[in-house]
């Protein structure tokens, strides 16, 4: 086995890990958003989600944060739990956007739970608008 390598490395995301419930499972998934796709409706994840944008560009919006674009080569994360994931939309009208996620799933809780229209209406005043482009 070689003792040296020409392998390179680059840290994309470094953070203090969130709480992970005992017995959690991990899931790795590749997601594709067709050109101009608005993405899934507002939802929550049972545990933290870590992602990496493979190609394209998406709009990403979490509760308590202004929406922002994520471009190919960038990493992202969300804490999961009670935090609403409002938007994950393809910002490109002419190309598919692809990203990979690693989701840590809390035992006996669905990985994705949709947020009700009533809760969205109750929290509407708390959403932070996107900065002008």
Secondary structure as UniProt FT lines:
FT   TURN            22..23
FT   STRAND          25..33
FT   TURN            35..36
FT   STRAND          43..45
FT   STRAND          49..55
FT   STRAND          57..62
FT   TURN            63..64
FT   STRAND          68..71
FT   TURN            72..73
FT   STRAND          75..78
FT   TURN            81..82
FT   STRAND          85..90
FT   STRAND          97..105
FT   TURN            107..108
FT   STRAND          112..114
FT   HELIX           117..123
FT   HELIX           124..126
//
